[in-house]
Amino acid sequence: MRRVVLRAALALAVLAGVALCSSVYVVAESEQALVVRFGRPLGVQTEPGLKLKLPFVDTVTWYDAKLHALEPPTDQIILGDQKRLEIDTDTQFRIADPLRFSQSVQTLEQARSRLVQIVGSSLRRVLGEVTLPTLLSPQRDSIIGTIRQYVADTARPLGIDVVDVRIRRADLPPETSQAIYDRMTSERRREATELRAQGFEWAQEIQAKANRERAVILADADLKARIARSEGDAQASHLFADAFGRDPKFFAFYRAMESYRHAMADAGPTLLLSPDSELLKYFNAAPPGVAGQ
């Protein structure tokens, strides 16, 4: 009898211990706890510490309250000007309402899957109305802010608080980049050809202008030279005439000496002349006083 009582007391103690353990739970600082009784939510515990619940009746589900990062796969978006962009985004979110979260997506993986869809649709909705130059302009921050607002508003009914959405990378697809590069190369070659042709045309115009100026300068210089030569000849003739008028004999002698210089300069080593040649009259005539000696 005593053994039966002892066993019963031991069983009651075990049951009491199990009931006591089942009636308490702990909420960590980085967690939130959703308490459900018979499928009906009782409330959410956000304060850390030791909490009480009805054993074997209440169930507790813990949710992480920390920020979670979401990096969806690269998505290809068509902009308002029909340009295609490959966009990588970064989304930061947390579970703000565990009750709504459990009723809508239940698990973190399902929440990530829904957010990927939400971010993609928001990108298409906003970027489908902007052009590439606008996206690359200072309006980029405003556009990203609009995308962030759309994502946050759509995710809020799921119990998710979207803290930030950013575009980490926005590049043209490889085939588009190559096509743009080829088009730019062709355009630059065309511009280079036009510039070379224009430069050649300018060079021809400059050369023709220089040739015209050269011809004018040479003609003007030749005219001035002819005028100067004529004026010199006239002045020389005047001087010769004046000298002839003053002393005809000296002038005749000077002209004879000039003839000797030019004739003998152009002659060979031997010059044959007749004794009575007019060219030798000054050689045959001795100065006064020399013939009598």
HURA-V898400 format. One record per pair of residues at least 6 apart in sequence whose ideal C-beta (glycine too) atoms are under 7 Angstrom apart, sorted by sequence separation. I is the first residue (numbers start at 1). J is the second residue. If there is no record, write none. Layout:
I | J
I | J
This chain:
27 | 33
36 | 42
45 | 51
78 | 84
79 | 85
95 | 101
105 | 111
273 | 279
34 | 41
35 | 42
53 | 60
155 | 162
244 | 251
264 | 271
273 | 280
25 | 33
35 | 43
76 | 84
77 | 85
135 | 143
172 | 180
243 | 251
105 | 114
34 | 44
35 | 45
76 | 86
77 | 87
101 | 111
152 | 162
33 | 44
151 | 162
32 | 44
33 | 45
74 | 86
75 | 87
32 | 45
74 | 87
130 | 143
32 | 46
74 | 88
151 | 165
42 | 58
148 | 164
37 | 54
72 | 89
126 | 143
148 | 165
27 | 45
33 | 51
35 | 53
147 | 165
29 | 48
71 | 90
27 | 47
28 | 48
37 | 57
126 | 146
27 | 48
37 | 58
69 | 90
70 | 91
126 | 147
27 | 49
36 | 58
93 | 115
144 | 166
35 | 58
36 | 59
69 | 92
70 | 93
144 | 167
26 | 50
27 | 51
91 | 115
123 | 147
126 | 150
35 | 60
67 | 92
68 | 93
122 | 147
125 | 150
24 | 50
25 | 51
68 | 94
256 | 282
24 | 51
33 | 60
34 | 61
67 | 94
24 | 52
25 | 53
66 | 94
91 | 119
122 | 150
23 | 52
33 | 62
34 | 63
65 | 94
122 | 151
253 | 282
23 | 53
65 | 95
89 | 119
23 | 54
31 | 62
32 | 63
64 | 95
23 | 55
31 | 63
63 | 95
119 | 151
22 | 55
31 | 64
32 | 65
118 | 151
22 | 56
30 | 64
31 | 65
25 | 60
30 | 65
63 | 98
19 | 55
30 | 66
87 | 123
118 | 154
118 | 155
63 | 101
115 | 155
61 | 102
70 | 112
72 | 116
114 | 158
70 | 115
75 | 120
77 | 123
119 | 165
72 | 119
77 | 124
111 | 158
72 | 120
75 | 123
79 | 127
80 | 128
79 | 128
80 | 129
83 | 132
111 | 160
77 | 127
78 | 128
80 | 130
81 | 131
79 | 130
80 | 131
81 | 132
79 | 131
79 | 132
105 | 158
44 | 98
104 | 158
44 | 99
104 | 159
79 | 135
100 | 157
101 | 158
41 | 99
100 | 158
101 | 159
100 | 159
101 | 160
91 | 151
99 | 159
98 | 159
93 | 155
97 | 159
32 | 95
96 | 159
34 | 98
95 | 159
96 | 160
34 | 99
95 | 160
96 | 161
32 | 98
93 | 160
94 | 161
34 | 102
93 | 161
93 | 162
94 | 163
93 | 163
91 | 162
92 | 163
92 | 164
91 | 165
89 | 165
90 | 166
89 | 166
89 | 167
90 | 168
89 | 168
87 | 167
88 | 168
88 | 169
87 | 170
85 | 170
86 | 171
85 | 171
85 | 172
86 | 173
84 | 172
84 | 173
84 | 176
67 | 163
76 | 173
